[in-house]
Amino acid sequence: MGKLHHAMMGTAAAIPGTLVNLVAGGGERNTVTFGHPSGTLRVGAEAEVVNGQWTATKAIMSRSAGVLMEGWVRVPGDCF
């Protein structure tokens, strides 16, 4: 729980020309929003070219929290 799934490749969206970047609309961007069965997840990165190679300098991840349970507890008045 609370860990980003390895398949969510947000870093690639920050690198122009990668498949994730192109599918997300191309150009400069540092986040993408994925849809999944539980809702949406915003992930991404900031990247720059260092010595001719792309290097991620910042990771961007969000978590979602949903209501897991809701209910009522009835306690008799003479228990207080």
Secondary structure, 3 states (H helix, E strand, C coil): CCCCCCCCCCHHHHCCCCHHHHHCCCCCCCEEEEEECCEEEEEEEEEEEECCEEEEEEEEECCCCCCCCCCCCCCCHHHC
